[in-house]
Amino acid sequence: MEVRVVQPLSFGSFSPGFSGGDIIVSPYGNRTVTGTIVAFPDITPLPARFEVRLIPNRIVHIVLPTNATLTHTEGKGKMTVTNFTTDKPGNTFITTPGSPFINPVHIGATLKVQSLTVNPPGNYRGTFTVTFVQE
C-alpha cells in the first residue's frame, strides 16, 4: 500500500470575534462556523486529501486521530482540532479497479477557536496522523 498526502487540511481565513467557537470543515469541503467566529472568503477551506494506491478489492480501514494541536507560527497561541471525519462510511472502503489503482480519501475536522486574546491573528500550523490498515 502507498499513501500520499495530496492536499492539507485548511480551515480557511477567519476572525474569532469576541469569544470564538468552532470551525467545521467537512470531508466534502463545506465550512460551518459557530459562536462569534467570522469566516472570510479570501482563503478557501479544504479537507485533507489522501491518495491510497493498492491493488483492487482490498478492504482498507481508516484510523483517525482523537485530536491534534495547531500552534501559532510565532508561538502566540494554540488551537485544538477534534472530530476528524472521512468521506468513507464507517471509515472503511474497498479499493477499486482501474490503473493506477488510486483511491481518494477526504478528511475533515473541527477547529476549536477561543477569543482573540487566546488565539491572536496569524498563521497556525500542526500535523495529525492517519493510519490506513489493509485487511
TIVO-2410 file (N, C-alpha, C; in nm, 3 decimals):
# residues 135
REC num residu      c1      c2      c3 atome chaine
REC   1      M   0.085  -0.117   0.000     N      A
REC   1      M   0.000   0.000   0.000    CA      A
REC   1      M   0.089   0.124   0.000     C      A
REC   2      E   0.048   0.223  -0.078     N      A
REC   2      E   0.117   0.352  -0.079    CA      A
REC   2      E   0.014   0.460  -0.053     C      A
REC   3      V   0.045   0.551   0.038     N      A
REC   3      V  -0.046   0.661   0.072    CA      A
REC   3      V   0.028   0.792   0.050     C      A
REC   4      R  -0.035   0.883  -0.023     N      A
REC   4      R   0.023   1.014  -0.049    CA      A
REC   4      R  -0.072   1.123   0.003     C      A
REC   5      V  -0.013   1.225   0.064     N      A
REC   5      V  -0.090   1.342   0.103    CA      A
REC   5      V  -0.094   1.434  -0.020     C      A
REC   6      V  -0.213   1.460  -0.070     N      A
REC   6      V  -0.228   1.541  -0.189    CA      A
REC   6      V  -0.267   1.685  -0.154     C      A
REC   7      Q  -0.339   1.699  -0.041     N      A
REC   7      Q  -0.387   1.832  -0.001    CA      A
REC   7      Q  -0.397   1.838   0.151     C      A
REC   8      P  -0.340   1.941   0.213     N      A
REC   8      P  -0.351   1.951   0.359    CA      A
REC   8      P  -0.488   2.005   0.401     C      A
REC   9      L  -0.526   1.978   0.523     N      A
REC   9      L  -0.650   2.031   0.581    CA      A
REC   9      L  -0.632   2.179   0.607     C      A
REC  10      S  -0.730   2.261   0.565     N      A
REC  10      S  -0.725   2.404   0.589    CA      A
REC  10      S  -0.862   2.453   0.635     C      A
REC  11      F  -0.863   2.533   0.740     N      A
REC  11      F  -0.988   2.589   0.791    CA      A
REC  11      F  -1.017   2.726   0.731     C      A
REC  12      G  -0.931   2.772   0.643     N      A
REC  12      G  -0.951   2.900   0.577    CA      A
REC  12      G  -0.912   3.016   0.666     C      A
REC  13      S  -0.959   3.132   0.630     N      A
REC  13      S  -0.927   3.256   0.698    CA      A
REC  13      S  -1.049   3.300   0.780     C      A
REC  14      F  -1.024   3.351   0.903     N      A
REC  14      F  -1.136   3.385   0.991    CA      A
REC  14      F  -1.089   3.476   1.104     C      A
REC  15      S  -1.185   3.531   1.175     N      A
REC  15      S  -1.159   3.606   1.298    CA      A
REC  15      S  -1.239   3.538   1.409     C      A
REC  16      P  -1.180   3.521   1.528     N      A
REC  16      P  -1.253   3.456   1.637    CA      A
REC  16      P  -1.370   3.537   1.690     C      A
REC  17      G  -1.371   3.668   1.662     N      A
REC  17      G  -1.474   3.751   1.723    CA      A
REC  17      G  -1.449   3.766   1.872     C      A
REC  18      F  -1.552   3.792   1.949     N      A
REC  18      F  -1.538   3.818   2.092    CA      A
REC  18      F  -1.498   3.694   2.172     C      A
REC  19      S  -1.563   3.580   2.144     N      A
REC  19      S  -1.540   3.463   2.229    CA      A
REC  19      S  -1.503   3.336   2.154     C      A
REC  20      G  -1.494   3.341   2.022     N      A
REC  20      G  -1.456   3.223   1.946    CA      A
REC  20      G  -1.571   3.128   1.921     C      A
REC  21      G  -1.538   3.002   1.897     N      A
REC  21      G  -1.638   2.899   1.865    CA      A
REC  21      G  -1.571   2.785   1.793     C      A
REC  22      D  -1.643   2.721   1.704     N      A
REC  22      D  -1.590   2.609   1.626    CA      A
REC  22      D  -1.595   2.641   1.477     C      A
REC  23      I  -1.497   2.588   1.405     N      A
REC  23      I  -1.499   2.589   1.260    CA      A
REC  23      I  -1.497   2.443   1.216     C      A
REC  24      I  -1.598   2.404   1.141     N      A
REC  24      I  -1.610   2.266   1.096    CA      A
REC  24      I  -1.589   2.263   0.945     C      A
REC  25      V  -1.491   2.185   0.901     N      A
REC  25      V  -1.471   2.162   0.758    CA      A
REC  25      V  -1.505   2.016   0.733     C      A
REC  26      S  -1.604   1.993   0.648     N      A
REC  26      S  -1.648   1.856   0.619    CA      A
REC  26      S  -1.551   1.791   0.522     C      A
REC  27      P  -1.557   1.658   0.509     N      A
REC  27      P  -1.472   1.590   0.410    CA      A
REC  27      P  -1.502   1.634   0.266     C      A
REC  28      Y  -1.615   1.702   0.248     N      A
REC  28      Y  -1.655   1.748   0.115    CA      A
REC  28      Y  -1.620   1.895   0.091     C      A
REC  29      G  -1.556   1.959   0.191     N      A
REC  29      G  -1.510   2.096   0.175    CA      A
REC  29      G  -1.605   2.204   0.222     C      A
REC  30      N  -1.718   2.165   0.282     N      A
REC  30      N  -1.811   2.265   0.334    CA      A
REC  30      N  -1.762   2.317   0.469     C      A
REC  31      R  -1.773   2.448   0.490     N      A
REC  31      R  -1.730   2.508   0.616    CA      A
REC  31      R  -1.851   2.564   0.691     C      A
REC  32      T  -1.858   2.533   0.820     N      A
REC  32      T  -1.961   2.584   0.909    CA      A
REC  32      T  -1.891   2.648   1.028     C      A
REC  33      V  -1.940   2.764   1.075     N      A
REC  33      V  -1.881   2.828   1.193    CA      A
REC  33      V  -1.989   2.844   1.300     C      A
REC  34      T  -1.945   2.839   1.426     N      A
REC  34      T  -2.035   2.860   1.539    CA      A
REC  34      T  -1.977   2.970   1.628     C      A
REC  35      G  -2.057   3.015   1.723     N      A
REC  35      G  -2.011   3.117   1.816    CA      A
REC  35      G  -1.997   3.252   1.747     C      A
REC  36      T  -1.892   3.325   1.784     N      A
REC  36      T  -1.873   3.460   1.730    CA      A
REC  36      T  -1.771   3.464   1.616     C      A
REC  37      I  -1.736   3.349   1.563     N      A
REC  37      I  -1.638   3.342   1.453    CA      A
REC  37      I  -1.695   3.405   1.326     C      A
REC  38      V  -1.612   3.485   1.260     N      A
REC  38      V  -1.646   3.543   1.130    CA      A
REC  38      V  -1.555   3.479   1.027     C      A
REC  39      A  -1.613   3.407   0.931     N      A
REC  39      A  -1.534   3.341   0.826    CA      A
REC  39      A  -1.513   3.437   0.710     C      A
REC  40      F  -1.389   3.444   0.661     N      A
REC  40      F  -1.356   3.530   0.547    CA      A
REC  40      F  -1.344   3.443   0.422     C      A
REC  41      P  -1.383   3.497   0.306     N      A
REC  41      P  -1.379   3.417   0.182    CA      A
REC  41      P  -1.245   3.419   0.109     C      A
REC  42      D  -1.143   3.490   0.161     N      A
REC  42      D  -1.018   3.504   0.085    CA      A
REC  42      D  -0.935   3.377   0.076     C      A
REC  43      I  -0.947   3.288   0.174     N      A
REC  43      I  -0.874   3.161   0.169    CA      A
REC  43      I  -0.978   3.049   0.182     C      A
REC  44      T  -0.986   2.966   0.080     N      A
REC  44      T  -1.087   2.861   0.076    CA      A
REC  44      T  -1.053   2.749   0.174     C      A
REC  45      P  -1.150   2.708   0.257     N      A
REC  45      P  -1.127   2.593   0.344    CA      A
REC  45      P  -1.120   2.465   0.259     C      A
REC  46      L  -1.036   2.373   0.300     N      A
REC  46      L  -1.017   2.249   0.223    CA      A
REC  46      L  -1.007   2.128   0.316     C      A
REC  47      P  -1.071   2.017   0.280     N      A
REC  47      P  -1.046   1.895   0.356    CA      A
REC  47      P  -0.908   1.840   0.319     C      A
REC  48      A  -0.851   1.761   0.408     N      A
REC  48      A  -0.727   1.692   0.372    CA      A
REC  48      A  -0.762   1.588   0.266     C      A
REC  49      R  -0.671   1.566   0.172     N      A
REC  49      R  -0.695   1.466   0.068    CA      A
REC  49      R  -0.575   1.374   0.060     C      A
REC  50      F  -0.604   1.246   0.069     N      A
REC  50      F  -0.503   1.142   0.058    CA      A
REC  50      F  -0.534   1.057  -0.063     C      A
REC  51      E  -0.430   1.000  -0.124     N      A
REC  51      E  -0.448   0.901  -0.230    CA      A
REC  51      E  -0.390   0.769  -0.182     C      A
REC  52      V  -0.475   0.668  -0.179     N      A
REC  52      V  -0.432   0.534  -0.137    CA      A
REC  52      V  -0.417   0.450  -0.263     C      A
REC  53      R  -0.295   0.401  -0.285     N      A
REC  53      R  -0.267   0.318  -0.401    CA      A
REC  53      R  -0.250   0.174  -0.353     C      A
REC  54      L  -0.338   0.089  -0.405     N      A
REC  54      L  -0.339  -0.052  -0.363    CA      A
REC  54      L  -0.416  -0.132  -0.467     C      A
REC  55      I  -0.379  -0.256  -0.484     N      A
REC  55      I  -0.448  -0.339  -0.582    CA      A
REC  55      I  -0.597  -0.347  -0.548     C      A
REC  56      P  -0.683  -0.375  -0.647     N      A
REC  56      P  -0.828  -0.372  -0.627    CA      A
REC  56      P  -0.880  -0.478  -0.530     C      A
REC  57      N  -1.000  -0.448  -0.481     N      A
REC  57      N  -1.079  -0.539  -0.398    CA      A
REC  57      N  -1.015  -0.572  -0.263     C      A
REC  58      R  -0.941  -0.478  -0.209     N      A
REC  58      R  -0.886  -0.492  -0.073    CA      A
REC  58      R  -0.966  -0.403   0.020     C      A
REC  59      I  -0.991  -0.451   0.140     N      A
REC  59      I  -1.061  -0.371   0.241    CA      A
REC  59      I  -0.957  -0.288   0.314     C      A
REC  60      V  -0.986  -0.159   0.327     N      A
REC  60      V  -0.895  -0.067   0.396    CA      A
REC  60      V  -0.974   0.003   0.507     C      A
REC  61      H  -0.919   0.000   0.628     N      A
REC  61      H  -0.978   0.068   0.743    CA      A
REC  61      H  -0.895   0.194   0.770     C      A
REC  62      I  -0.966   0.302   0.804     N      A
REC  62      I  -0.900   0.429   0.831    CA      A
REC  62      I  -0.908   0.457   0.981     C      A
REC  63      V  -0.793   0.477   1.044     N      A
REC  63      V  -0.787   0.507   1.187    CA      A
REC  63      V  -0.752   0.656   1.200     C      A
REC  64      L  -0.848   0.731   1.254     N      A
REC  64      L  -0.832   0.876   1.266    CA      A
REC  64      L  -0.779   0.914   1.404     C      A
REC  65      P  -0.712   1.029   1.414     N      A
REC  65      P  -0.663   1.073   1.545    CA      A
REC  65      P  -0.779   1.122   1.631     C      A
REC  66      T  -0.758   1.124   1.761     N      A
REC  66      T  -0.857   1.178   1.854    CA      A
REC  66      T  -0.856   1.330   1.847     C      A
REC  67      N  -0.735   1.387   1.843     N      A
REC  67      N  -0.721   1.533   1.832    CA      A
REC  67      N  -0.582   1.567   1.782     C      A
REC  68      A  -0.563   1.694   1.755     N      A
REC  68      A  -0.433   1.748   1.712    CA      A
REC  68      A  -0.425   1.891   1.761     C      A
REC  69      T  -0.304   1.946   1.764     N      A
REC  69      T  -0.285   2.083   1.809    CA      A
REC  69      T  -0.225   2.167   1.698     C      A
REC  70      L  -0.282   2.286   1.678     N      A
REC  70      L  -0.225   2.385   1.588    CA      A
REC  70      L  -0.158   2.491   1.674     C      A
REC  71      T  -0.036   2.529   1.638     N      A
REC  71      T   0.041   2.627   1.714    CA      A
REC  71      T   0.067   2.749   1.627     C      A
REC  72      H   0.050   2.866   1.685     N      A
REC  72      H   0.078   2.993   1.617    CA      A
REC  72      H   0.224   2.991   1.574     C      A
REC  73      T   0.252   3.033   1.451     N      A
REC  73      T   0.390   3.026   1.400    CA      A
REC  73      T   0.487   3.113   1.478     C      A
REC  74      E   0.435   3.210   1.555     N      A
REC  74      E   0.520   3.293   1.640    CA      A
REC  74      E   0.505   3.255   1.787     C      A
REC  75      G   0.442   3.139   1.813     N      A
REC  75      G   0.428   3.089   1.949    CA      A
REC  75      G   0.329   3.166   2.035     C      A
REC  76      K   0.234   3.236   1.974     N      A
REC  76      K   0.142   3.321   2.050    CA      A
REC  76      K   0.013   3.253   2.092     C      A
REC  77      G  -0.010   3.129   2.055     N      A
REC  77      G  -0.134   3.062   2.092    CA      A
REC  77      G  -0.144   2.924   2.032     C      A
REC  78      K  -0.243   2.849   2.080     N      A
REC  78      K  -0.268   2.714   2.029    CA      A
REC  78      K  -0.418   2.694   2.011     C      A
REC  79      M  -0.452   2.606   1.918     N      A
REC  79      M  -0.590   2.566   1.895    CA      A
REC  79      M  -0.594   2.414   1.885     C      A
REC  80      T  -0.708   2.356   1.919     N      A
REC  80      T  -0.724   2.211   1.914    CA      A
REC  80      T  -0.815   2.171   1.798     C      A
REC  81      V  -0.775   2.065   1.730     N      A
REC  81      V  -0.854   2.008   1.622    CA      A
REC  81      V  -0.911   1.876   1.673     C      A
REC  82      T  -1.042   1.857   1.656     N      A
REC  82      T  -1.110   1.736   1.703    CA      A
REC  82      T  -1.207   1.686   1.596     C      A
REC  83      N  -1.278   1.581   1.628     N      A
REC  83      N  -1.388   1.527   1.544    CA      A
REC  83      N  -1.348   1.505   1.398     C      A
REC  84      F  -1.237   1.437   1.377     N      A
REC  84      F  -1.194   1.404   1.242    CA      A
REC  84      F  -1.297   1.311   1.178     C      A
REC  85      T  -1.332   1.338   1.052     N      A
REC  85      T  -1.429   1.256   0.979    CA      A
REC  85      T  -1.377   1.230   0.838     C      A
REC  86      T  -1.424   1.122   0.777     N      A
REC  86      T  -1.385   1.090   0.639    CA      A
REC  86      T  -1.509   1.086   0.550     C      A
REC  87      D  -1.483   1.079   0.420     N      A
REC  87      D  -1.591   1.063   0.324    CA      A
REC  87      D  -1.623   0.915   0.301     C      A
REC  88      K  -1.564   0.827   0.380     N      A
REC  88      K  -1.587   0.683   0.366    CA      A
REC  88      K  -1.678   0.635   0.481     C      A
REC  89      P  -1.796   0.581   0.450     N      A
REC  89      P  -1.886   0.533   0.555    CA      A
REC  89      P  -1.817   0.431   0.646     C      A
REC  90      G  -1.828   0.454   0.777     N      A
REC  90      G  -1.765   0.363   0.872    CA      A
REC  90      G  -1.614   0.365   0.869     C      A
REC  91      N  -1.555   0.467   0.802     N      A
REC  91      N  -1.409   0.479   0.790    CA      A
REC  91      N  -1.346   0.355   0.727     C      A
REC  92      T  -1.419   0.294   0.635     N      A
REC  92      T  -1.372   0.173   0.566    CA      A
REC  92      T  -1.410   0.183   0.419     C      A
REC  93      F  -1.326   0.129   0.332     N      A
REC  93      F  -1.361   0.123   0.189    CA      A
REC  93      F  -1.293   0.003   0.125     C      A
REC  94      I  -1.343  -0.034   0.008     N      A
REC  94      I  -1.283  -0.141  -0.071    CA      A
REC  94      I  -1.216  -0.074  -0.190     C      A
REC  95      T  -1.090  -0.107  -0.213     N      A
REC  95      T  -1.017  -0.044  -0.323    CA      A
REC  95      T  -1.082  -0.080  -0.456     C      A
REC  96      T  -1.078   0.016  -0.547     N      A
REC  96      T  -1.146   0.000  -0.675    CA      A
REC  96      T  -1.050  -0.041  -0.786     C      A
REC  97      P  -1.104  -0.108  -0.887     N      A
REC  97      P  -1.020  -0.147  -1.001    CA      A
REC  97      P  -0.991  -0.027  -1.090     C      A
REC  98      G  -0.895  -0.042  -1.176     N      A
REC  98      G  -0.859   0.062  -1.272    CA      A
REC  98      G  -0.721   0.116  -1.243     C      A
REC  99      S  -0.635   0.103  -1.338     N      A
REC  99      S  -0.498   0.151  -1.323    CA      A
REC  99      S  -0.501   0.302  -1.311     C      A
REC 100      P  -0.426   0.365  -1.225     N      A
REC 100      P  -0.318   0.315  -1.141    CA      A
REC 100      P  -0.361   0.280  -0.999     C      A
REC 101      F  -0.486   0.238  -0.980     N      A
REC 101      F  -0.536   0.191  -0.850    CA      A
REC 101      F  -0.532   0.298  -0.742     C      A
REC 102      I  -0.574   0.420  -0.778     N      A
REC 102      I  -0.576   0.532  -0.684    CA      A
REC 102      I  -0.714   0.546  -0.623     C      A
REC 103      N  -0.720   0.548  -0.491     N      A
REC 103      N  -0.845   0.565  -0.417    CA      A
REC 103      N  -0.834   0.690  -0.331     C      A
REC 104      P  -0.909   0.797  -0.365     N      A
REC 104      P  -0.902   0.919  -0.285    CA      A
REC 104      P  -0.976   0.906  -0.152     C      A
REC 105      V  -0.921   0.967  -0.049     N      A
REC 105      V  -0.985   0.973   0.083    CA      A
REC 105      V  -0.978   1.119   0.129     C      A
REC 106      H  -1.094   1.175   0.165     N      A
REC 106      H  -1.101   1.314   0.212    CA      A
REC 106      H  -1.132   1.314   0.361     C      A
REC 107      I  -1.064   1.403   0.434     N      A
REC 107      I  -1.081   1.409   0.580    CA      A
REC 107      I  -1.108   1.553   0.622     C      A
REC 108      G  -1.213   1.570   0.700     N      A
REC 108      G  -1.247   1.699   0.758    CA      A
REC 108      G  -1.231   1.691   0.909     C      A
REC 109      A  -1.253   1.804   0.978     N      A
REC 109      A  -1.238   1.808   1.124    CA      A
REC 109      A  -1.301   1.937   1.179     C      A
REC 110      T  -1.298   1.948   1.311     N      A
REC 110      T  -1.348   2.066   1.381    CA      A
REC 110      T  -1.233   2.137   1.451     C      A
REC 111      L  -1.224   2.268   1.430     N      A
REC 111      L  -1.122   2.351   1.495    CA      A
REC 111      L  -1.188   2.428   1.609     C      A
REC 112      K  -1.134   2.412   1.730     N      A
REC 112      K  -1.182   2.484   1.848    CA      A
REC 112      K  -1.105   2.616   1.859     C      A
REC 113      V  -1.176   2.728   1.845     N      A
REC 113      V  -1.113   2.860   1.846    CA      A
REC 113      V  -1.160   2.936   1.970     C      A
REC 114      Q  -1.066   3.000   2.038     N      A
REC 114      Q  -1.100   3.080   2.155    CA      A
REC 114      Q  -1.096   3.229   2.119     C      A
REC 115      S  -1.099   3.315   2.216     N      A
REC 115      S  -1.104   3.460   2.193    CA      A
REC 115      S  -0.976   3.510   2.126     C      A
REC 116      L  -0.981   3.635   2.079     N      A
REC 116      L  -0.863   3.699   2.018    CA      A
REC 116      L  -0.744   3.705   2.114     C      A
REC 117      T  -0.771   3.716   2.243     N      A
REC 117      T  -0.663   3.720   2.342    CA      A
REC 117      T  -0.588   3.588   2.345     C      A
REC 118      V  -0.661   3.477   2.340     N      A
REC 118      V  -0.600   3.344   2.347    CA      A
REC 118      V  -0.548   3.301   2.210     C      A
REC 119      N  -0.623   3.333   2.105     N      A
REC 119      N  -0.585   3.298   1.968    CA      A
REC 119      N  -0.571   3.424   1.882     C      A
REC 120      P  -0.455   3.492   1.895     N      A
REC 120      P  -0.433   3.616   1.819    CA      A
REC 120      P  -0.420   3.587   1.670     C      A
REC 121      P  -0.435   3.691   1.586     N      A
REC 121      P  -0.421   3.673   1.442    CA      A
REC 121      P  -0.283   3.619   1.405     C      A
REC 122      G  -0.279   3.549   1.292     N      A
REC 122      G  -0.154   3.494   1.241    CA      A
REC 122      G  -0.177   3.357   1.183     C      A
REC 123      N  -0.069   3.292   1.147     N      A
REC 123      N  -0.076   3.157   1.091    CA      A
REC 123      N  -0.056   3.054   1.201     C      A
REC 124      Y  -0.134   2.948   1.193     N      A
REC 124      Y  -0.124   2.836   1.286    CA      A
REC 124      Y  -0.095   2.711   1.205     C      A
REC 125      R  -0.006   2.628   1.257     N      A
REC 125      R   0.031   2.505   1.186    CA      A
REC 125      R   0.033   2.387   1.282     C      A
REC 126      G   0.012   2.269   1.226     N      A
REC 126      G   0.019   2.147   1.305    CA      A
REC 126      G   0.013   2.026   1.214     C      A
REC 127      T   0.025   1.910   1.272     N      A
REC 127      T   0.017   1.786   1.197    CA      A
REC 127      T  -0.077   1.690   1.267     C      A
REC 128      F  -0.124   1.592   1.193     N      A
REC 128      F  -0.201   1.483   1.250    CA      A
REC 128      F  -0.169   1.356   1.173     C      A
REC 129      T  -0.188   1.243   1.239     N      A
REC 129      T  -0.154   1.115   1.178    CA      A
REC 129      T  -0.281   1.035   1.149     C      A
REC 130      V  -0.290   0.986   1.027     N      A
REC 130      V  -0.399   0.897   0.986    CA      A
REC 130      V  -0.334   0.763   0.951     C      A
REC 131      T  -0.394   0.656   1.000     N      A
REC 131      T  -0.339   0.523   0.972    CA      A
REC 131      T  -0.436   0.448   0.879     C      A
REC 132      F  -0.383   0.388   0.775     N      A
REC 132      F  -0.460   0.307   0.681    CA      A
REC 132      F  -0.420   0.162   0.703     C      A
REC 133      V  -0.517   0.076   0.731     N      A
REC 133      V  -0.490  -0.065   0.760    CA      A
REC 133      V  -0.555  -0.151   0.653     C      A
REC 134      Q  -0.473  -0.229   0.583     N      A
REC 134      Q  -0.525  -0.320   0.481    CA      A
REC 134      Q  -0.566  -0.450   0.547     C      A
REC 135      E  -0.685  -0.495   0.517     N      A
REC 135      E  -0.734  -0.624   0.571    CA      A
REC 135      E  -0.699  -0.736   0.477     C      A
***
